[in-house]
Amino acid sequence: MKKSLLLFFALFAFFTSNAQKVVDTTQVLDSYNKWSIEFDLGQSKGAKPYSEGYFASDPDKFLGGFQLNHYGIGVRYMFSPKFGIKSRFSYDDIKNLSGSESLPFKLQHLQLSFEGVVNAIRLFEIQDDAKRFGLLFHFGLQASQMSPISNEGSDGLGTTTNGVFTNHINVNKNKKELNGGLIVGITPAIRVLNDFSIYLDVTINSNIRQHFNWDGAYADRNNNLTGSLFTTSLGLSYSFGKEKIHGDWAIIQDKQSKEINELNNRIGEIETLMNDTDKDGVPDYLDVENNSIAGVTVDTKGRMVDKNNNGVPDELEKYIDKSIETNNSSNNATVSKGMLEKLINDGYVAAYFDSGKTQPTNASTDNIGFILNYLRNNPEKSIDIIGYADELGSSKLNTKLSSDRSQNVKAILMKAGIDSSRLNVVGNGIDNSVDKNSEYARRLVRKVLFQIK
């Protein structure tokens, strides 16, 4: 028994070390491995018939006790993920359980079976829920050979009871009988690796022609017996082939279902591309400026129109000028202030700089003037003047450069009459949000932004 268990665990270690990395079975696979080889060992017990004084179980033990007396090897081929065939050869050493009150006996049982296989997980379409668990049913025909073997303690004598010999092991020694019948079983399994699984198999054999009892007694030729053998075993299954995983585990769809899913995915991608996040009428996949202000005119690429290149969309610029005039002659200032502050705080009003320079470009004059007008009309407000630099040059140099840019904008506003206490300088250093290899992109981050406080 110890040698058998060592062999079993050696096989387990071998297949584990040589198996592939586990595949995510939620993916759809077009092809799969169909062949597998299986090894199992466990216990076989003859249920009936027995002679008087002979039996297989110990009535004082839970489930009648256990003995390792079954060894099997088989091969399986699946025509599809649902149906297949298998063949298995097994050896059973049928004998009295050690410590039981049965008379001693020993019988050798060799069996070859040919069976159909049904993958119940596939048949009932529950593979997505089952995941790493499997369940197979197998049934078919079997042929076997029974042969009693001499045991110490037998007296070699044969007596008959109702046509059946008892105390008979030496009497029938080396006699052989060929039998045949039906076999049926159930095999729950769990996938360990892509091509390797562990299973538990419960099988029932039924011989439709049998003269030997399981204890080795031989019935009269006119008295055909019906024998039953129950086998419970633990096994290893290894699938082989070119593919990554066996059909027991791969999530497989027919061609039509796959085409429908692919079509649905394409439709989903198109719907995503047609999204318009900023509601400017330009789909996201064409929108270069995907954060334009709702209601502002944009071009075919979703960019807000700014013909004078001063950093403020033309339509907003007109509206702001009109709003300021209205505010000077009405009591509707609160609404306009909120809109103006959002425009400033969101970065739509900025001063820009040439590379390495600390003085704003000429195009930025209007934007600084816009801030000046806001501060004059709102004397209770103050602002942060936040400077940035591009990625060219050292971090230390760019931090100083960003601070100097803020200081120069502050100086311009102070000379225009704004008190220095309302102007707070911040040097934020490098803005790395754009491609540093693009000169046009770097122009966008050499800037000063404003935050209303």
Disulfide bonds with the S-S distance in Angstrom:
none
